[in-house]
Amino acid sequence: MSGYLFDTPKIQSIPVKGEAAEYPINRIFCVGRNYAAHAAEMGGEVDREAPWYFIKSPSAYVASHATVPYPPGTANFHYEMELALGLGAPVFRADAAEASAAIYGYGCALDMTRRDRQQDGKDHRRPWDLGKDIENGAVMAPLTRASDWQPMGQRIHLAVNGEIKQDASLEDMVWTVAEIVSHLSGFYHLIPGDVIMTGTPAGVGPVVAGDKITGGIDGLDPIALTLSDPE
Ligand SMILES: CC(=O)CC(=O)C(=O)O
């Protein structure tokens, strides 16, 4: 082969606290309904048998503190504040201890959602791609290495224009990060660069052009996103 027919998109990467090099994104997995109160506000229940997932394209990534246009194809665009983790070692069919040891770091994330398109998918028993896989819809703040921070029931919160909308504890997660990585490794050969967003607590809601979203998890770099007018 003598090269590609056209230029390929650059690899998306997340800054890491205290590191010059960035964390290159391979895949973005997202856990659905990992907080009972959010499952209830969506009219559902958590699945206690096993976690379940949807996927966002790496090209959906945007760095925290960006200003991005209100996306096309929705009249009900929602924020979802989440804890994200990035893997730093390969794992396949890992137990919880191996899974935990493979986590490179953690960061705040926003799983931006076209709620109307997601509902459409649910109503017609179709996939959620248009609801979840959104350009600029996988927002991530810089990662903190796992050696410097571990999830231990820290506060997770989000505000829109300064008004608190989501406020919970990481202890409320149905599936722990080790359980999630272990379970997902039963389906994929997970590798460094694979990112997992671990689900959102209750209090999701709509945003409009001009809104500023800010969020945080105690001990991690905060996250922000501002919405400008649609293109
Ligand atoms: C019901 C959802 O929006 C799924 C999801 O993104 C989450 O629970 O987090």
The ligand as a Gaussian input file, in Angstrom:
#p B3LYP/6-31G(d) Opt

LIG

0 1
 C      -31.027000       6.569000      30.143000
 C      -29.754000       7.157000      29.722000
 O      -29.694000       8.290000      29.292000
 C      -28.575000       6.315000      29.780000
 C      -27.413000       7.021000      30.227000
 O      -26.730000       7.707000      29.469000
 C      -27.048000       6.942000      31.644000
 O      -27.759000       6.316000      32.390000
 O      -26.027000       7.533000      32.024000

